[in-house]
């Protein structure tokens, strides 16, 4: 090796050795956020069920918004619009938390149908029945949220707990408000 090549080699070694280590993002399955892989998978499964219930609820509410009729049309049309708009925003929050845990979010009707505890409503019910269906769907979604809390608490997963607390508050309050329309 000639003298110039040796000098360049030494300079390269020194600059490499002195260079700070660069951050390398771990592969999705190897992320280290302080929650082990098994707990992340369990929480992601629960969040996937919540996403499926939430999407089914969103679609049901939007359908009822489009198709409500009768003397309560205007008020229910507006109420349903507020509810489906809020529900739409929640879908993204839930799906992104699944992704932050290193898992893929379900995103097809087939997956949602398989995962959801809420069943589709057939036909176009009368306005009072629409409200009853939405109350039942909100209650079911609240139960899905509650089922997930033990796994989230055991994993010390505060971001997911925060999302669940917010969603539970919305579902319980909306259940009460919709139920009041039936009295």
Residue pairs with C-beta under 8 A, 6 or more apart in sequence:
1 9
26 32
28 102
28 103
29 37
29 102
31 40
31 102
33 40
33 100
33 101
34 156
35 43
35 101
35 155
35 156
35 157
36 155
37 102
39 151
39 154
39 155
39 157
40 101
40 102
40 103
40 155
41 103
42 151
42 155
43 101
43 148
43 151
43 152
43 155
43 157
43 160
44 98
44 101
44 102
44 103
46 144
46 147
46 148
46 151
46 152
47 94
47 97
47 98
47 101
47 148
47 160
48 98
48 103
48 105
48 106
48 111
48 115
49 115
49 116
49 117
49 144
49 147
49 148
50 94
50 141
50 144
50 145
50 148
50 164
50 167
51 91
51 94
51 95
51 98
51 105
51 106
51 112
51 115
52 106
52 111
52 112
52 113
52 114
52 115
52 116
53 115
53 116
53 117
53 118
53 137
53 140
53 141
53 144
54 87
54 90
54 91
54 94
54 141
54 167
55 91
55 112
55 116
56 112
56 116
56 118
56 120
56 137
57 87
57 118
57 134
57 137
57 138
57 141
58 84
58 87
58 88
58 91
60 118
60 120
60 121
60 133
60 134
60 137
61 80
61 83
61 84
61 87
61 134
62 80
62 84
63 121
64 76
64 80
64 130
64 133
64 134
65 77
65 80
65 81
65 84
67 124
68 76
68 77
68 80
68 127
68 130
69 127
70 126
70 127
72 127
72 181
73 127
76 127
76 130
76 131
79 178
83 134
83 174
86 170
90 167
90 170
93 163
94 105
94 163
94 167
95 105
95 107
96 105
97 159
97 160
97 163
98 104
98 105
99 105
100 159
101 160
106 112
106 115
117 140
117 141
117 143
117 144
118 136
118 137
118 140
118 141
121 133
125 133
128 182
131 178
131 181
131 182
132 182
134 178
135 175
135 178
135 179
135 182
138 171
138 172
138 174
138 175
138 178
139 171
139 175
141 167
141 171
142 168
142 171
142 172
142 175
145 164
145 167
145 168
145 171
146 168
148 160
148 164
149 161
149 164
152 160
152 161
152 164
153 161
